Amino acid sequence: MKYAVLVADGMADYPLKELDNRTPLEVARTPNMDFLAKHGRIGRVSTIPKDMSPASDVANISILGYDPKVYYTGRGPLEAANLGVKLKEGEVAFRCNLITAGDDALVDYSAGHIGSKEAAILIKAIDKALGSSEVRFYPGVSYRHLMVVSGSAAEGMSEVSAVAPHDIMGKKISRNFPKGSGADFLIKLMNDSRRVLSEHEINSVRIDLKENPANMIWLWGQGKKPAMPSFKERFGISGSIISAVDLIKGLGRILGLSVINVEGATGYYDTNYEGKARAACSSLQKSDLVFLHVEAPDEAGHNADLREKMLAIERFDKSIVGALLEMFEKQKDMRILVLPDHATPISLRTHTNDPVCFVIFGKDIIGEGALGFSEKSAENSALIFENGHELLPFFLKGV
């Protein structure tokens, strides 16, 4: 049996007045997901435990069949794993965003979705100016980077309270700085980064081109190295993971999944949907399961860009769900699971912990005739998973 888990990050949403009180998923053209819903089983799953933050790392740990209340230690360590940064005992890894800051307002959580080459130069400049034997900066993809703190500087750091920059767009920076033990150390780094970055020629060019400058770093999502059993140990099958973002790929590496890099996979609206789909189908010739993640709907939600969110959903449906459905028609001995990891409502521009819709289709799955795949359709289903990590075992074994 072959298994495909297809995740459209942040695809779920709330009804919008401009869509006649329907969600983007309801209105978007999604014939392939609608087909799966009609001929498969649709339901709802809570990917975020009630007492945890509705973050992508927590949600995707759940979707992969692991209880985040047991295994989650923070976002930073997952990204470190994909960057090849091996955390030592006591070290704390932080997510380090390049952001655009106003006088005292967070203008853009992604610095205009800065390119990876430009960003790498800026992060190296930050490391040269602010790094030390206990503080190291590592470049990642686009605006997403890493800082690792060790030694005495790391004491108490894992307990710091730090907010995600995409949750405070337009809000005062000074009111949303990290809090708790070690926060002053982090705040100084963040403030000092403004001096380093504002003087860099890359940002002078970006301003001349009317692009948002990467004029500050934002530190958050900290944690220590997690201890998780491998996917093969837990489920007895081999698997691969496809994503553009370090968080998802790092999680895959920690679980012993084969990480597949796809040329042109950007983690943004222009990602290579077709390339990801081809890689998934090819991977399933060699392994039992593929986990394919697309970031674009989530980015559109954070940007409050309804048009791009609907386009991302339609491209996901056509190029990815369609390709895996076509593979099923040829192979048959296969199951497909499609779902968002969480909701990123246009109206809120951030994640929520609402249950999300899912659909399971394929071998031995008896269709229930749902009219389409959407949040509303799932509300009519009796198939509900209160604990998100229980969905994958059901997908692998349930009928």
C-alpha positions as CSV (number, residue, x, y, z in Angstrom):
1,M,0.0,0.0,0.0
2,K,1.2,3.5,-0.8
3,Y,0.2,6.6,1.2
4,A,0.2,10.3,0.2
5,V,-0.4,13.0,2.8
6,L,-1.0,16.4,1.1
7,V,-1.0,19.5,3.3
8,A,-2.0,22.9,2.2
9,D,-0.7,25.1,5.0
10,G,-3.3,27.5,6.3
11,M,-5.9,26.6,3.7
12,A,-8.9,26.7,6.1
13,D,-10.6,30.0,6.7
14,Y,-13.7,31.8,8.0
15,P,-16.7,32.8,5.9
16,L,-16.1,36.2,4.2
17,K,-18.7,38.9,3.3
18,E,-17.1,39.4,-0.1
19,L,-17.6,35.7,-0.8
20,D,-21.3,35.8,0.2
21,N,-20.4,34.4,3.6
22,R,-18.4,31.5,2.1
23,T,-14.8,30.5,2.7
24,P,-12.1,30.7,0.1
25,L,-12.0,26.9,0.0
26,E,-15.8,26.8,-0.7
27,V,-15.5,29.3,-3.6
28,A,-12.2,28.1,-5.1
29,R,-12.4,25.7,-8.1
30,T,-11.3,22.4,-6.5
31,P,-12.7,19.5,-8.7
32,N,-10.1,17.0,-7.5
33,M,-10.6,17.6,-3.7
34,D,-14.3,17.6,-4.3
35,F,-14.0,14.2,-6.1
36,L,-12.1,12.9,-3.1
37,A,-14.8,14.1,-0.8
38,K,-17.5,12.5,-2.8
39,H,-15.8,9.2,-3.1
40,G,-13.9,9.2,0.3
41,R,-14.5,10.1,3.9
42,I,-14.5,13.6,5.1
43,G,-14.1,14.8,8.7
44,R,-12.6,17.2,11.2
45,V,-9.4,17.0,13.2
46,S,-7.9,19.2,15.9
47,T,-4.3,19.4,15.0
48,I,-3.5,21.9,17.8
49,P,-3.9,20.8,21.5
50,K,-6.1,23.2,23.4
51,D,-3.3,24.5,25.6
52,M,-0.7,25.0,22.8
53,S,-0.1,27.8,20.3
54,P,-1.6,27.3,16.9
55,A,1.7,27.1,15.1
56,S,2.7,25.1,12.0
57,D,5.3,23.1,13.9
58,V,2.8,21.9,16.4
59,A,0.2,21.1,13.7
60,N,2.5,19.2,11.5
61,I,3.9,17.2,14.3
62,S,0.3,16.1,15.0
63,I,-0.4,15.3,11.3
64,L,2.7,13.1,11.2
65,G,1.2,11.1,14.1
66,Y,3.2,12.4,17.1
67,D,1.6,14.0,20.1
68,P,3.0,17.5,20.4
69,K,2.3,17.6,24.1
70,V,4.9,14.8,24.4
71,Y,7.4,15.6,21.7
72,Y,7.3,19.3,21.0
73,T,10.3,21.4,22.3
74,G,10.1,24.4,20.0
75,R,10.3,25.5,16.4
76,G,14.0,26.5,16.3
77,P,15.4,23.0,16.8
78,L,13.3,21.6,13.8
79,E,14.7,24.3,11.5
80,A,18.2,23.7,12.9
81,A,18.0,20.0,11.9
82,N,17.4,20.9,8.2
83,L,20.2,23.4,8.2
84,G,22.6,20.7,9.4
85,V,23.1,22.5,12.7
86,K,23.6,19.8,15.4
87,L,22.4,21.1,18.7
88,K,24.5,20.2,21.7
89,E,23.2,19.6,25.3
90,G,22.0,22.9,26.7
91,E,22.0,24.8,23.4
92,V,18.8,26.7,22.5
93,A,17.8,27.4,18.8
94,F,15.7,30.4,17.9
95,R,13.9,31.2,14.7
96,C,15.4,34.4,13.4
97,N,13.2,36.4,11.0
98,L,14.4,39.2,8.8
99,I,11.7,41.8,9.2
100,T,10.8,45.4,8.2
101,A,10.5,47.6,11.2
102,G,9.1,51.2,11.3
103,D,10.0,53.6,14.1
104,D,8.2,51.3,16.6
105,A,5.9,49.2,14.4
106,L,6.4,45.8,12.8
107,V,5.6,46.6,9.1
108,D,6.4,43.3,7.4
109,Y,7.2,39.9,9.0
110,S,9.0,38.8,5.9
111,A,11.0,41.9,4.8
112,G,9.1,41.8,1.5
113,H,9.8,38.1,1.1
114,I,13.4,38.8,0.6
115,G,15.4,36.5,-1.6
116,S,17.6,33.8,-0.1
117,K,20.8,35.1,-1.6
118,E,20.3,38.7,-0.3
119,A,19.2,37.3,3.1
120,A,22.2,35.1,3.4
121,I,24.5,38.1,3.0
122,L,22.6,40.0,5.7
123,I,22.6,37.1,8.1
124,K,26.3,36.7,7.7
125,A,26.8,40.4,8.4
126,I,24.7,40.0,11.6
127,D,26.8,37.0,12.6
128,K,30.0,39.0,12.1
129,A,28.8,42.0,14.0
130,L,26.7,40.4,16.8
131,G,27.8,36.7,16.9
132,S,30.2,35.4,19.6
133,S,31.4,32.1,21.1
134,E,28.0,31.8,22.6
135,V,25.8,33.3,19.9
136,R,25.8,32.0,16.2
137,F,23.6,33.0,13.3
138,Y,22.8,30.7,10.3
139,P,21.2,31.6,7.0
140,G,18.1,29.7,5.9
141,V,15.5,30.4,3.2
142,S,14.1,33.8,2.3
143,Y,13.2,35.6,5.6
144,R,13.5,32.5,7.8
145,H,16.8,32.0,9.6
146,L,18.4,30.6,12.8
147,M,20.2,31.7,15.9
148,V,21.8,29.3,18.3
149,V,22.7,30.3,21.9
150,S,25.0,28.2,24.1
151,G,26.9,28.4,27.4
152,S,25.8,30.8,30.1
153,A,23.9,32.9,27.6
154,A,21.5,29.9,27.0
155,E,20.5,29.5,30.7
156,G,16.8,30.0,31.0
157,M,16.4,30.8,27.3
158,S,14.0,28.0,26.6
159,E,11.5,29.5,29.0
160,V,11.4,33.0,27.3
161,S,8.0,34.1,26.0
162,A,8.4,35.3,22.4
163,V,5.7,36.0,19.9
164,A,5.8,35.2,16.2
165,P,6.2,38.3,14.0
166,H,3.3,37.4,11.7
167,D,1.0,37.8,14.7
168,I,1.9,41.4,15.4
169,M,1.9,43.0,12.0
170,G,1.3,46.8,12.4
171,K,1.6,46.6,16.2
172,K,4.2,48.2,18.4
173,I,7.5,46.4,18.6
174,S,8.4,47.7,22.1
175,R,5.2,46.1,23.5
176,N,5.9,42.8,21.9
177,F,9.5,42.1,22.6
178,P,10.4,38.8,24.3
179,K,9.6,38.6,28.0
180,G,11.0,36.6,30.9
181,S,14.5,35.4,32.0
182,G,17.0,36.2,29.3
183,A,14.7,38.6,27.4
184,D,17.0,41.6,27.9
185,F,19.8,39.7,26.1
186,L,17.5,39.0,23.1
187,I,16.1,42.5,23.0
188,K,19.6,43.9,22.8
189,L,20.5,41.7,19.9
190,M,17.3,42.7,18.1
191,N,17.9,46.4,18.7
192,D,21.6,46.2,17.7
193,S,20.6,44.4,14.5
194,R,18.8,47.6,13.3
195,R,22.1,49.5,13.3
196,V,23.9,46.7,11.4
197,L,21.2,46.2,8.8
198,S,20.2,49.8,8.2
199,E,23.7,50.6,7.2
200,H,24.0,47.6,4.7
201,E,24.1,48.4,1.0
202,I,21.5,45.7,0.2
203,N,18.9,47.6,2.1
204,S,19.8,50.8,0.4
205,V,19.2,49.1,-2.9
206,R,15.9,47.6,-1.7
207,I,14.7,51.1,-0.6
208,D,15.6,52.6,-3.9
209,L,13.6,49.8,-5.6
210,K,10.7,50.6,-3.3
211,E,11.0,47.2,-1.6
212,N,10.6,46.6,2.1
213,P,14.1,46.6,3.7
214,A,15.3,43.8,6.0
215,N,16.2,46.3,8.7
216,M,15.8,44.2,11.9
217,I,15.9,40.6,13.1
218,W,13.1,39.1,15.2
219,L,13.9,36.2,17.6
220,W,11.2,33.7,18.6
221,G,10.2,30.0,18.5
222,Q,13.1,28.8,20.7
223,G,13.7,25.3,21.9
224,K,16.2,22.5,22.7
225,K,16.9,19.4,20.7
226,P,13.9,17.0,20.7
227,A,14.0,13.3,21.3
228,M,11.5,11.6,18.9
229,P,11.3,8.0,17.7
230,S,11.8,7.6,14.0
231,F,8.8,7.3,11.7
232,K,9.9,3.8,10.7
233,E,10.1,2.8,14.4
234,R,6.7,4.3,15.1
235,F,4.7,3.1,12.0
236,G,6.8,0.4,10.4
237,I,6.9,2.0,7.0
238,S,9.4,4.1,5.1
239,G,8.6,7.7,3.9
240,S,9.7,10.9,2.4
241,I,8.9,14.6,2.9
242,I,8.6,17.4,0.4
243,S,8.5,21.1,1.4
244,A,10.1,24.4,0.8
245,V,10.5,25.4,4.4
246,D,13.2,24.4,6.9
247,L,10.7,23.7,9.6
248,I,9.0,20.9,7.8
249,K,12.1,19.5,6.2
250,G,13.9,19.6,9.6
251,L,11.0,17.7,11.2
252,G,11.4,15.1,8.5
253,R,15.1,14.7,9.1
254,I,14.5,14.2,12.8
255,L,12.0,11.5,12.1
256,G,14.3,9.8,9.6
257,L,12.2,10.5,6.6
258,S,13.9,11.1,3.2
259,V,13.9,14.8,2.5
260,I,13.4,15.7,-1.1
261,N,14.4,19.1,-2.4
262,V,12.5,20.4,-5.4
263,E,14.0,23.0,-7.7
264,G,11.8,26.1,-7.7
265,A,10.1,25.3,-4.4
266,T,10.0,28.7,-2.8
267,G,7.6,28.6,0.1
268,Y,5.6,31.4,-1.5
269,Y,3.0,32.0,-4.2
270,D,5.4,31.2,-7.0
271,T,6.4,27.7,-5.7
272,N,6.9,24.9,-8.1
273,Y,3.6,22.9,-7.7
274,E,4.2,20.6,-10.6
275,G,7.7,19.8,-9.5
276,K,6.6,18.9,-6.1
277,A,3.9,16.6,-7.5
278,R,6.4,14.9,-9.8
279,A,8.7,14.4,-6.9
280,A,5.9,12.9,-4.8
281,C,4.9,10.4,-7.4
282,S,8.5,9.4,-8.0
283,S,9.1,9.0,-4.3
284,L,6.2,6.7,-3.9
285,Q,7.8,4.3,-6.4
286,K,10.5,3.8,-3.7
287,S,8.9,4.4,-0.4
288,D,5.6,3.7,1.3
289,L,4.5,7.2,2.2
290,V,5.1,10.8,1.0
291,F,4.3,13.9,3.0
292,L,3.9,16.9,0.7
293,H,3.5,20.4,2.2
294,V,2.7,23.6,0.4
295,E,3.2,26.9,2.2
296,A,1.5,29.4,-0.2
297,P,-2.1,29.4,1.2
298,D,-0.7,30.3,4.7
299,E,1.4,33.2,3.3
300,A,-1.7,34.5,1.5
301,G,-3.6,34.4,4.8
302,H,-0.9,36.3,6.7
303,N,-0.9,38.9,3.9
304,A,-4.7,39.1,3.9
305,D,-4.6,38.5,0.1
306,L,-7.8,36.8,-0.8
307,R,-7.0,36.5,-4.5
308,E,-3.7,34.8,-3.9
309,K,-5.2,32.4,-1.3
310,M,-7.8,31.2,-3.7
311,L,-5.2,30.9,-6.5
312,A,-3.0,28.9,-4.1
313,I,-5.8,26.5,-3.2
314,E,-6.7,26.0,-6.9
315,R,-3.1,25.4,-7.9
316,F,-2.8,22.9,-5.0
317,D,-5.9,21.1,-6.2
318,K,-5.0,21.0,-9.9
319,S,-1.3,20.3,-9.8
320,I,-0.8,18.3,-6.6
321,V,-4.1,16.6,-5.7
322,G,-4.8,16.0,-9.4
323,A,-1.4,14.4,-10.0
324,L,-1.7,12.0,-7.0
325,L,-5.3,11.2,-8.0
326,E,-4.0,10.3,-11.5
327,M,-1.4,8.1,-9.9
328,F,-4.1,6.3,-7.9
329,E,-6.1,5.6,-11.1
330,K,-3.2,3.7,-12.4
331,Q,-2.1,2.0,-9.2
332,K,-5.2,1.6,-7.0
333,D,-3.2,0.2,-4.1
334,M,-3.0,3.6,-2.5
335,R,-4.6,6.1,-0.1
336,I,-4.6,9.9,-0.1
337,L,-5.1,12.2,2.8
338,V,-5.7,15.9,2.2
339,L,-6.0,18.6,4.8
340,P,-4.8,22.0,6.0
341,D,-2.5,22.0,9.0
342,H,-4.4,24.8,10.6
343,A,-6.6,27.7,9.6
344,T,-5.1,31.1,8.7
345,P,-8.1,33.3,8.3
346,I,-7.9,36.3,5.9
347,S,-9.8,38.4,8.5
348,L,-7.3,37.7,11.3
349,R,-4.0,37.3,9.3
350,T,-2.8,34.7,11.8
351,H,-3.3,31.0,12.8
352,T,-6.2,29.7,14.8
353,N,-6.7,26.5,16.7
354,D,-10.0,25.7,15.1
355,P,-10.5,22.1,14.0
356,V,-9.8,21.7,10.2
357,C,-11.4,19.6,7.5
358,F,-9.7,16.5,6.1
359,V,-10.6,13.9,3.5
360,I,-9.3,10.3,3.2
361,F,-9.7,8.6,-0.2
362,G,-8.4,5.3,-1.7
363,K,-8.2,1.6,-1.3
364,D,-10.9,0.1,1.1
365,I,-12.3,3.6,1.8
366,I,-16.1,3.7,1.2
367,G,-17.3,7.0,-0.2
368,E,-20.0,8.9,1.7
369,G,-21.1,11.2,-1.1
370,A,-20.1,14.6,0.3
371,L,-21.0,17.4,-2.1
372,G,-17.5,19.0,-1.9
373,F,-14.4,19.5,0.2
374,S,-14.8,22.5,2.6
375,E,-15.1,23.5,6.2
376,K,-18.9,23.4,6.0
377,S,-19.0,19.9,4.5
378,A,-16.8,18.6,7.3
379,E,-19.1,20.0,9.9
380,N,-21.7,17.5,8.8
381,S,-19.5,14.5,9.3
382,A,-19.4,12.4,12.4
383,L,-15.8,11.5,11.8
384,I,-13.9,13.7,14.3
385,F,-10.5,13.4,15.9
386,E,-10.1,15.5,19.0
387,N,-6.4,14.5,19.2
388,G,-4.7,15.3,15.9
389,H,-2.0,12.7,16.2
390,E,-4.6,9.9,16.0
391,L,-5.6,10.8,12.4
392,L,-2.5,9.4,10.7
393,P,-2.8,5.9,12.4
394,F,-6.4,5.8,11.3
395,F,-5.4,6.8,7.8
396,L,-2.8,4.0,7.6
397,K,-5.0,1.3,9.1
398,G,-8.7,2.5,9.3
399,V,-11.4,1.8,6.8
